[in-house]
Amino acid sequence: MMQPCPVCDSDSAPLDVVDFNKSCDEPRGYYLPLSGIPIYYFLCPQCGFCFAPEMYKWDITEFENKIYNSDYVKVDPDYVETRPKSNAKFLIDIIGNKSTRIKHLDYGGGDGLLSKLLKDTGWQSTSYDPFVNRDVSLNSLGKFDLITAFEVFEHVPQVKKLVADLSSLLVDNGVVLFSTLLSDKEIEAQKRITWWYASPRNGHISLFSQKSLQILCAQENFQLGSFSSGFHAIWKKVPSWASHFIRVN
């Protein structure tokens, strides 16, 4: 049973199966009881993209009922305050006084805490989340100089559409900063999935290798730079306000 790779369209085969309740909080010692629901992950042999095709079929209501419900905080306690506060501090530190010159969008921003924290310091910041802002169309948001998408890419089934949407929201010389952990040396053919980040209960259904992320972003003519295995930037033309942290070889 093969599945087309959502990134490069190559035939992808089943790699392993995990229980639906496998969560990212297990390394901290928090284990949910087994659900008895098998979630199969497939691996693309060409680009290394790993994905859970059965969950790709879910609609937004099913994700909301099964993943992003009142119990979600148990498997990702940092998403409520810790992560938004940390990300806000990082952005303020890296952008500095140039923030007054840019329009910022936090894509997948949940309840908007990150944007609120930035606006409190004078940023022009907007939050958009497809689960929270269902009555808001992307076309109505306008264009932005900086888009952030922290812990978004791994949750999205339509990864090509995600990058296309980000491209449509970005000015020509804008930058997207985003976080998602790369699977290189963590997920390999003919090996069981033991990586903590491959956790369906957290909604982690799209797991990127460096190669797959590069291919995906190039499809929208983005250049990709990775600061670490978990933090990345994409751009088409580097703006002057970002030249101190984005270097083009």
C-alpha positions in Angstrom: 0.0 0.0 0.0 1.8 3.0 -1.3 1.0 6.7 -0.8 2.2 9.7 -2.8 4.6 11.9 -0.9 2.9 15.2 -0.1 6.2 17.0 -0.8 7.8 15.4 -3.9 5.0 13.1 -5.1 7.2 10.0 -4.9 5.7 6.6 -3.9 6.0 6.3 -0.1 5.7 3.0 1.9 4.5 2.4 5.4 7.4 2.8 7.9 5.9 2.1 11.3 2.7 2.3 13.4 2.3 4.0 16.8 -0.6 4.4 19.2 -2.7 7.5 18.7 -1.9 8.6 22.3 1.8 8.7 21.8 2.6 12.3 22.9 5.5 14.7 23.0 5.3 14.9 26.8 6.5 11.3 27.3 10.1 12.4 27.8 8.9 14.4 30.8 7.3 11.2 32.2 3.7 11.9 31.3 2.2 8.9 29.5 -1.4 8.7 28.3 -3.1 5.3 28.4 -3.0 3.4 25.1 -5.9 4.3 22.9 -5.8 1.1 20.8 -6.0 3.3 17.7 -3.1 2.6 15.3 -1.5 5.5 13.4 0.7 4.5 10.5 3.5 6.8 9.4 4.8 6.6 5.8 8.3 7.5 4.7 9.3 8.9 1.3 12.5 7.2 0.0 13.4 10.2 -2.2 13.1 13.2 0.1 12.8 11.7 3.6 9.4 13.2 4.4 7.5 11.2 7.0 3.7 11.6 7.3 0.5 10.0 8.7 -1.8 9.8 5.7 -4.9 8.6 7.6 -4.9 11.7 9.7 -4.4 13.8 6.6 -8.0 12.9 5.7 -9.5 14.5 8.8 -11.4 17.7 8.5 -11.0 20.7 10.9 -13.8 19.5 13.1 -12.2 16.1 13.6 -8.8 17.7 14.5 -10.5 20.0 16.9 -12.4 17.1 18.6 -9.6 14.6 18.7 -6.4 16.7 19.0 -7.0 20.4 19.9 -9.5 19.8 22.6 -9.4 20.7 26.3 -6.9 17.9 27.0 -4.3 19.2 24.6 -2.6 21.2 27.3 -1.7 17.9 29.0 0.5 16.9 26.1 1.9 20.3 25.3 1.8 22.5 28.5 4.2 25.0 27.0 1.9 26.2 24.3 -0.4 28.3 26.6 2.2 30.8 27.9 5.8 29.5 28.1 6.3 29.2 24.3 4.6 32.5 23.3 6.6 34.4 25.9 9.8 32.8 24.9 9.2 33.5 21.2 8.2 37.1 21.9 11.4 37.7 23.8 13.4 36.1 20.9 11.8 38.3 18.3 12.2 41.5 20.3 15.9 40.6 20.8 16.6 39.7 17.2 14.7 42.5 15.5 15.4 45.2 18.0 14.4 48.8 17.1 13.7 47.8 13.5 10.3 46.4 14.6 8.7 49.8 14.0 9.5 49.4 10.3 7.8 46.1 9.7 4.4 44.5 9.7 4.3 41.1 11.4 2.0 38.2 11.2 2.0 35.3 13.6 0.6 32.4 11.5 -0.9 29.6 13.6 -0.9 32.0 16.6 -3.5 30.3 18.7 -5.3 32.7 21.0 -2.9 35.5 19.9 -0.7 35.9 23.0 2.5 36.3 21.0 1.1 39.1 19.0 -0.3 40.8 22.1 3.0 40.7 23.8 4.7 42.2 20.7 2.0 44.9 20.3 2.6 45.9 24.0 6.1 46.8 23.0 5.1 48.8 19.9 5.1 46.1 17.2 2.6 46.1 14.3 1.6 42.5 14.8 -1.4 40.4 13.8 -2.3 36.9 14.8 -4.0 34.4 12.5 -4.9 30.8 13.3 -7.1 28.7 10.9 -8.7 27.0 13.9 -9.4 30.2 15.9 -10.1 32.7 13.1 -12.3 30.6 10.9 -14.3 33.6 9.7 -11.2 35.4 8.5 -10.0 34.9 4.9 -6.3 35.0 4.1 -7.0 37.5 1.3 -8.3 40.0 3.9 -5.1 40.0 6.0 -2.9 41.9 3.5 0.9 41.5 3.1 3.5 41.3 5.8 7.3 41.9 6.1 7.8 39.2 8.7 5.7 36.1 9.2 6.4 33.7 12.1 5.0 30.1 12.2 6.2 28.6 15.4 5.4 24.8 15.7 3.1 24.9 12.8 4.6 23.0 9.9 4.5 19.6 11.6 0.7 20.0 12.3 -0.3 20.7 8.7 -1.6 18.0 6.3 -1.5 20.2 3.2 2.1 21.3 3.4 2.3 22.6 -0.2 -0.7 24.8 0.5 0.8 26.0 3.7 4.0 27.3 2.0 1.9 28.7 -0.9 -0.3 30.6 1.6 2.8 32.0 3.4 4.2 33.1 0.1 0.9 34.9 -0.7 1.0 36.8 2.6 4.6 37.9 2.3 5.9 41.0 0.6 8.5 40.3 -2.1 11.4 41.1 0.3 9.9 39.5 3.4 11.0 36.8 5.7 9.3 33.8 7.3 10.8 32.5 10.6 9.5 29.2 11.7 10.2 26.3 14.0 9.9 22.6 13.4 12.3 19.8 14.3 14.1 18.1 11.5 14.0 14.3 11.4 17.5 13.6 10.0 19.1 10.8 12.0 15.9 10.4 14.0 13.7 8.6 11.4 15.2 6.1 9.0 14.0 3.4 6.7 13.5 -0.1 8.2 13.8 1.3 11.8 11.0 1.7 14.3 9.8 5.2 15.2 11.0 6.0 18.6 11.5 9.8 18.1 9.5 11.7 20.7 8.5 14.4 18.1 6.6 11.8 16.1 3.5 12.0 18.2 0.0 11.9 16.8 -1.7 13.0 20.0 0.1 16.3 19.5 -1.0 16.5 15.9 2.5 15.9 14.6 1.6 14.4 11.3 4.2 16.0 9.0 7.8 15.4 9.8 10.5 17.0 7.7 14.0 16.0 6.8 16.3 18.8 5.7 16.0 17.7 2.1 12.2 17.6 2.1 12.0 21.0 3.7 14.3 22.4 1.0 12.3 20.8 -1.8 9.0 22.1 -0.4 10.2 25.7 0.0 11.9 25.7 -3.4 8.5 25.0 -5.0 7.5 28.5 -4.1 10.9 29.9 -5.0 12.0 30.4 -1.4 15.5 30.1 -0.2 15.9 28.1 3.0 18.3 28.7 5.9 18.4 26.7 9.1 19.8 28.2 12.2 19.5 24.9 14.0 17.7 21.6 13.6 14.6 23.2 14.9 14.6 26.9 13.7 14.5 28.0 10.1 14.0 31.0 7.8 12.7 31.3 4.2 12.9 34.3 1.9 13.1 35.4 -1.7 15.0 38.6 -1.2 16.6 39.6 2.1 15.3 42.9 3.4 17.7 45.4 5.0 16.2 45.0 8.4 17.0 41.2 8.4 20.5 41.4 6.9 22.1 41.1 10.3 20.7 37.6 11.0 20.2 36.2 7.4 23.3 35.6 5.5 23.2 34.7 1.8 26.2 32.8 0.5 
